[in-house]
Amino acid sequence: MSPLVRILVLLVAAIGFLFDTYELLMFPAMGADGLGELMGLAPRDPQVTKWIGRTLWIAALCGGVFGLLGGWMIDRFGRKRVMAISIFLYSFSPLAAAFSSEMWMLVLFRCTTFIGVCVEMVAAVTWLAELFDDKRTREKAIAWTLATASLGGVLVTAVYSWIVGHSADLPALPVRDGFNVHAPWRYTLLTGLIPGALILLMLPFVPESAVWRRRKVEGTLKRPSFGELFSPSLLRTTLVTTVISACGYAAAFGALQMTPSIISAGLPDVVAKEKEVKAAEDAKDPNAKAMRGAQIKFVQERRGDIQLWQELGGLAGRIALAVLLMFLPARLLIRLFLMPAIVLFPLTYLKLVSNEYVIFATAIFFCGLLTVAQFSFLSEFLPKVFPLHLRGTGGSFATNVGGRMIGTMAATLNTEVLSGMFEGTRPMQVATAAAVIGAVVFLLALIATIWLPQPQAETSAASA
């Protein structure tokens, strides 16, 4: 590749990964407000809380099912072509979701957004892995472009916070009578159209995977097969990577994504403001209405703040992974993030959640760091351990079946099963369940690393 084409490739990958996260993390920031308005309920209503968990899982389940099919299509029809289709899908779905007039519409378009992201992530990593022949260059390209994924979380948090503060000054939206024409959650969804325009303009100028195209033209490219993933030579690889992926997504959906959307409403400073407003309302204070408006805005801002801490931690985790990848073997590297997480998650969600905000936010920073680093690890690791004709299929199986179909069930497990077993306010019940989920899944992942396969260190991912 020429230097200019190489720059374009890295730019396409970086923007794609950034907006993968941007699109996914819209919902934890604005989901409670969006579902609440469409259901005609307050964002903290128990029914809204349940539907946050359900929507997270339903969308991820759809993403997993269709993402699995997308992985097969990546191997069958080409990395770049499938990547372009998936980017188009996840760019226009939020646009449609912004004009939802019924709850099912928001849930439906969250599902199609998730499908696009699930396919794009595997397609882009596979594509990158086959464009760079040199091992070190390939590792750097994947690790550092994946690091931009956490910038997506930082960006969507900043955008949401800005919109919350300026939504009244933005143009009124053409929504059905009875809805807020300046709802921040709708404006946030509208920004999801940006990545499609950026990436689709650049895609014609970047190449398809040369090794995939050559094998396709020569007729030597084997047909992808899900059954082959369970052949004796690949069975251990498939099962172990699927388990580790499931555990990482369980922690993300069962704990981290619950933090801004639900748990933040139970933080001490938020509860104190709620009590002040409630006392003013009970006393029929003439300032009570203004106080309630300020309290709602404070909750929205606090939700954005806590997500920002979480995403900054994720960014730090991806950077740490990119650096350590150069020096540590795979098994030691993943354990370096798993072992402290086993302790940090229960400590954060059982103890520090009731402490001062800065202490809790700092702990969430490190929870995000330890969790998101594992996602980068798997994305970089999977193309190394599956053969060329199964890189999309194998990577998709581990990520989508393990992570998005099984691991994301932790969201519903938290809000509808585990949290109800504990005492306290609803946010604190969810926090306790998050502590249990985090500790258990990271312990399981650590055990699974005993059987983690070692990739062929000197074999190029771009070769046979």
C-alpha positions in Angstrom: 0.0 0.0 0.0 1.1 3.5 -0.7 1.5 5.9 2.3 -1.7 7.8 1.4 -3.7 4.6 1.1 -2.3 3.3 4.4 -3.4 6.6 6.1 -6.9 6.3 4.6 -7.1 2.7 5.8 -6.2 3.6 9.4 -8.5 6.6 9.2 -11.5 4.5 8.1 -10.8 1.9 10.8 -10.4 4.6 13.5 -13.5 6.4 12.6 -15.4 3.2 12.3 -14.3 1.9 15.8 -15.0 5.4 17.3 -18.5 5.5 16.1 -19.2 1.8 16.9 -18.9 2.9 20.5 -20.6 6.2 20.0 -23.7 4.5 18.6 -23.8 1.8 21.3 -23.3 4.2 24.2 -26.0 6.6 23.2 -28.6 4.4 25.0 -27.0 4.3 28.5 -26.9 8.2 28.4 -30.4 8.9 27.0 -32.3 5.6 27.3 -34.1 6.4 30.5 -35.4 9.7 29.2 -36.4 8.3 25.8 -38.2 5.2 27.2 -39.8 7.3 30.0 -41.2 9.9 27.5 -42.5 7.2 25.1 -44.0 5.2 28.0 -45.5 8.3 29.7 -43.6 7.5 32.9 -40.8 9.2 34.9 -37.3 8.1 34.0 -36.8 6.5 37.5 -40.1 4.5 37.3 -39.5 0.7 37.9 -41.1 -0.1 34.6 -38.6 2.2 32.8 -35.8 0.5 34.7 -37.0 -2.9 33.6 -37.2 -1.8 30.0 -33.7 -0.3 30.1 -32.4 -3.8 30.9 -34.7 -5.5 28.4 -33.7 -3.1 25.6 -30.0 -3.5 26.3 -30.4 -7.3 26.1 -32.9 -7.5 23.2 -30.7 -5.2 21.1 -27.6 -7.1 21.9 -29.4 -10.4 21.2 -30.5 -9.2 17.8 -26.9 -7.9 17.2 -25.5 -11.3 18.1 -27.8 -13.3 15.9 -27.4 -11.1 12.8 -23.8 -10.4 13.7 -23.1 -14.2 13.5 -24.6 -14.3 10.1 -22.6 -11.2 9.2 -19.4 -13.0 10.2 -20.2 -15.7 7.7 -20.9 -13.0 5.1 -17.6 -11.4 5.8 -15.8 -14.6 4.9 -18.1 -15.3 2.0 -18.5 -11.9 0.3 -15.5 -9.9 1.4 -14.5 -7.8 4.3 -14.9 -4.3 2.8 -18.3 -4.9 1.2 -19.9 -6.2 4.3 -18.3 -3.4 6.4 -19.8 -0.8 4.1 -23.3 -2.3 4.5 -23.0 -2.5 8.2 -21.9 1.2 8.5 -24.8 2.3 6.4 -27.2 0.4 8.7 -25.9 1.7 12.0 -25.8 5.3 10.7 -29.4 5.5 9.6 -31.0 3.5 12.4 -30.4 6.2 15.1 -31.9 8.8 12.6 -35.1 6.7 12.5 -35.1 6.1 16.2 -34.9 9.9 16.9 -38.5 10.2 15.5 -40.0 7.3 17.5 -43.5 7.9 18.6 -44.0 4.5 20.3 -41.7 2.6 22.6 -41.4 -0.4 20.2 -40.0 1.9 17.5 -37.1 3.0 19.8 -36.4 -0.6 20.7 -36.6 -1.7 17.1 -34.1 0.9 15.8 -31.8 0.2 18.8 -31.8 -3.4 17.5 -30.9 -2.5 14.0 -28.2 -0.1 15.3 -26.7 -2.9 17.3 -26.8 -5.3 14.3 -24.8 -2.8 12.2 -22.2 -2.3 15.0 -21.8 -6.0 15.6 -21.1 -6.8 12.0 -18.8 -3.7 11.4 -16.5 -4.4 14.4 -15.6 -8.0 13.2 -15.4 -6.9 9.5 -13.1 -4.0 10.3 -10.7 -6.0 12.6 -10.5 -8.9 10.0 -9.9 -6.4 7.2 -7.1 -4.6 9.1 -5.5 -7.9 10.1 -5.1 -8.9 6.4 -3.9 -5.5 5.1 -0.7 -5.4 7.0 1.9 -8.2 6.4 4.4 -7.3 9.1 3.4 -8.7 12.5 4.4 -5.6 14.6 2.8 -3.2 12.1 -0.4 -5.2 12.2 -0.5 -5.3 16.0 0.0 -1.6 16.2 -2.6 -0.8 13.5 -5.3 -2.9 15.2 -4.5 -1.9 18.8 -4.2 1.8 18.2 -7.2 2.2 15.9 -9.2 0.1 18.5 -8.1 2.7 21.1 -10.2 5.3 19.3 -13.3 3.2 20.1 -13.3 4.7 23.7 -13.1 8.1 22.2 -16.6 7.3 20.9 -17.8 6.9 24.5 -16.1 10.2 25.5 -17.6 12.0 22.5 -21.2 10.8 22.9 -21.0 11.7 26.6 -19.8 15.2 25.7 -22.4 15.6 22.9 -25.2 14.5 25.2 -24.1 16.8 28.0 -23.9 19.7 25.6 -27.4 18.9 24.1 -28.9 18.7 27.6 -27.7 22.3 28.3 -28.7 23.7 24.9 -31.7 21.7 23.7 -34.1 24.5 24.3 -32.1 26.6 21.7 -32.1 24.0 19.0 -34.7 23.8 16.2 -38.0 22.1 17.2 -38.3 18.6 16.0 -41.3 17.4 13.9 -42.6 14.9 16.4 -46.2 13.9 17.3 -48.3 16.3 19.5 -47.8 15.7 23.2 -44.1 14.9 22.9 -41.2 17.3 23.8 -40.1 18.9 20.6 -36.7 19.8 22.2 -36.1 16.4 23.9 -32.3 16.0 24.4 -32.5 12.2 23.7 -33.9 12.8 20.2 -31.1 15.3 19.3 -28.5 12.8 20.6 -29.8 10.1 18.3 -29.8 12.4 15.3 -26.0 12.8 15.6 -25.7 9.1 14.8 -25.9 9.9 11.1 -22.5 11.6 11.1 -20.2 8.5 10.8 -22.0 7.1 7.7 -21.3 10.2 5.8 -17.6 10.3 6.8 -16.8 6.7 6.2 -18.8 5.9 3.1 -17.1 8.8 1.3 -13.7 7.3 2.0 -14.4 3.6 1.4 -14.1 3.7 -2.4 -10.4 4.8 -2.0 -9.3 1.9 0.3 -8.6 -1.7 -0.9 -10.2 -5.0 -0.1 -8.1 -7.6 1.7 -5.6 -8.6 -0.8 -5.2 -12.2 0.5 -8.9 -12.8 0.6 -9.4 -11.4 -2.9 -6.5 -13.4 -4.3 -7.8 -16.7 -2.8 -11.3 -15.8 -4.1 -10.1 -15.2 -7.6 -7.9 -18.3 -7.6 -10.8 -20.5 -6.3 -8.7 -21.7 -3.4 -10.7 -19.9 -0.7 -12.5 -22.5 1.4 -16.2 -22.0 2.2 -16.8 -20.7 5.7 -18.5 -23.2 7.9 -19.9 -22.9 11.5 -19.4 -26.6 11.9 -15.7 -26.3 11.3 -15.4 -24.1 14.4 -16.1 -27.3 16.5 -13.7 -29.5 14.7 -11.0 -31.1 17.0 -8.4 -28.6 15.9 -10.5 -25.5 16.7 -12.9 -26.7 19.4 -10.8 -25.4 22.3 -10.1 -22.1 20.6 -13.8 -21.6 19.9 -15.1 -22.4 23.4 -12.5 -20.5 25.4 -12.7 -17.3 23.4 -16.5 -17.5 23.5 -16.5 -17.9 27.3 -14.0 -15.0 27.8 -16.0 -12.8 25.5 -19.3 -13.7 27.3 -17.7 -12.7 30.6 -16.5 -9.3 29.4 -19.8 -8.4 27.9 -21.6 -9.6 31.1 -19.6 -7.2 33.2 -20.2 -4.3 30.7 -23.9 -4.8 30.4 -24.7 -6.2 33.8 -22.7 -3.5 35.7 -21.0 -0.7 33.7 -23.9 0.2 31.4 -26.3 0.1 34.4 -24.2 2.8 36.1 -25.2 6.0 34.2 -28.7 4.8 33.3 -29.9 3.5 36.7 -27.2 3.4 39.5 -26.3 7.1 39.1 -29.9 8.0 40.3 -29.0 6.5 43.7 -25.7 8.4 44.3 -25.7 10.4 47.6 -25.7 13.8 46.0 -28.5 12.9 43.7 -30.6 11.5 46.5 -30.0 14.6 48.6 -31.3 16.9 45.9 -34.3 14.6 45.4 -35.1 14.9 49.1 -34.9 18.7 48.9 -37.2 18.9 46.0 -39.7 16.4 47.6 -39.7 18.5 50.8 -40.4 21.7 48.8 -43.2 20.0 46.9 -44.8 18.6 50.1 -44.6 22.1 51.7 -46.2 23.6 48.5 -43.1 25.9 48.1 -43.7 28.2 45.1 -40.2 27.5 43.9 -40.8 23.7 43.9 -41.5 23.5 40.2 -38.2 25.3 39.3 -36.4 23.1 41.8 -37.8 20.0 40.1 -36.6 21.2 36.7 -33.1 21.9 38.1 -33.1 18.5 39.8 -34.0 16.7 36.5 -31.2 18.6 34.7 -28.8 17.7 37.5 -29.6 14.0 37.2 -29.1 14.2 33.4 -25.7 15.9 33.9 -24.6 13.5 36.6 -25.5 10.6 34.2 -23.4 12.1 31.6 -20.5 12.8 34.0 -20.4 9.2 35.3 -20.4 7.9 31.7 -17.5 10.2 30.9 -15.4 8.8 33.7 -16.3 5.3 32.6 -15.3 6.0 29.0 -12.1 7.8 29.9 -11.2 4.6 31.8 -12.0 2.6 28.7 -9.8 4.8 26.6 -6.9 4.3 29.1 -7.5 0.6 29.0 -7.2 0.4 25.2 -4.1 2.5 25.3 -2.6 0.3 28.0 -3.4 -2.8 26.0 -1.8 -1.3 22.9 1.4 -0.6 24.8 1.6 -3.9 26.8 0.8 -5.9 23.6 4.3 -5.3 22.5 5.9 -6.9 25.6 3.7 -9.5 27.1 2.4 -12.9 25.9 -1.4 -13.3 25.4 -2.2 -15.3 28.5 -0.3 -13.1 30.9 -1.7 -9.9 29.3 -5.4 -10.8 29.7 -4.8 -12.0 33.3 -3.3 -8.6 34.1 -6.7 -7.1 33.6 -8.8 -9.9 35.0 -7.3 -10.3 38.4 -7.8 -6.8 39.7 -11.3 -6.6 38.2 -12.4 -9.5 40.5 -11.7 -7.3 43.5 -12.5 -3.9 42.1 -16.1 -4.5 40.9 -17.5 -5.7 44.2 -15.6 -3.0 46.1 -17.0 -0.3 43.7 -20.6 -1.3 43.6 -20.9 -2.4 47.3 -18.9 0.2 49.1 -17.7 3.1 47.0 -21.1 3.7 45.4 -22.2 5.3 48.8 -19.0 7.3 49.1 -18.2 10.8 47.8 -18.9 11.2 44.1 -15.2 11.7 43.1 -14.2 8.5 44.8 -16.9 6.5 43.1 -16.2 8.1 39.7 -12.5 7.3 40.1 -13.4 3.6 40.8 -15.7 3.6 37.7 -12.7 4.9 35.7 -10.7 1.8 36.6 -13.6 -0.5 36.2 -14.0 0.8 32.6 -10.2 0.5 32.1 -10.1 -3.2 33.1 -13.2 -4.2 31.2 -12.6 -2.4 27.9 -9.0 -3.4 27.7 -10.3 -7.0 27.5 -12.4 -6.1 24.5 -9.4 -4.7 22.7 -7.4 -7.8 23.6 -10.0 -10.2 22.1 -10.4 -8.1 18.9 -6.7 -8.2 18.3 -6.3 -11.8 19.4 -9.1 -13.5 17.5 -7.7 -13.1 13.9 -4.5 -14.8 15.1 -6.2 -18.0 16.2 -8.6 -18.7 13.3 -7.6 -19.7 9.7 -8.2 -17.2 6.9 -11.5 -18.6 5.7 -12.9 -18.6 9.2 -11.6 -15.3 10.6 -14.9 -13.5 10.2 -16.9 -16.6 11.2 -14.8 -17.5 14.2 -14.4 -14.0 15.5 -18.1 -13.3 15.0 -19.0 -16.5 16.9 -16.9 -15.6 19.9 -18.0 -12.0 20.0 -21.6 -12.4 19.0 -22.7 -15.7 20.5 -20.5 -15.4 23.6 -20.6 -11.7 24.1 -23.7 -10.3 22.6 -26.1 -13.3 22.9 -25.0 -14.8 26.2 -23.0 -12.1 28.0 -25.5 -9.3 27.5 -28.2 -11.4 29.3 -26.5 -10.0 32.4 -28.5 -6.7 31.9 -31.8 -8.5 32.2 -30.4 -10.8 34.9 -29.5 -7.7 36.9 -32.7 -5.7 36.6 -35.3 -8.5 36.6 -33.8 -11.3 38.8 -30.7 -10.5 40.9 -31.5 -6.9 42.0 -34.8 -8.0 43.4 -33.1 -10.3 45.9 -31.4 -7.4 47.7 -32.6 -4.6 50.0 -32.4 -0.9 49.5 -33.6 1.6 46.9 -33.9 0.5 43.3 -30.5 2.0 42.2 -28.7 0.4 45.1 -30.4 -3.0 44.4 -29.0 -2.8 40.9 -25.6 -1.8 42.2 -25.4 -4.8 44.5 -26.4 -7.1 41.6 -23.7 -5.4 39.5 -21.1 -6.2 42.2 -22.1 -9.9 42.1 -22.1 -10.1 38.3 -18.7 -8.4 38.0 -16.9 -10.6 40.5 -18.4 -13.9 39.2 -17.8 -13.3 35.5 -14.3 -12.1 35.9 -13.4 -15.1 38.1 -14.9 -17.4 35.4 -12.9 -15.6 32.7 -9.7 -16.0 34.7 -10.2 -19.7 35.1 -10.9 -20.0 31.3 -7.5 -18.5 30.5 -5.9 -21.7 31.6 -7.0 -23.2 28.3 -6.4 -20.0 26.2 -4.6 -21.1 23.0 -1.3 -19.5 22.1 -1.4 -17.9 18.7 1.4 -18.7 16.2 3.7 -15.9 17.1 5.5 -15.5 13.8 2.7 -16.4 11.4 1.2 -13.4 9.7 -2.5 -12.9 10.0 -2.4 -11.9 6.4 -1.1 -15.2 5.3 -2.7 -18.6 4.9 
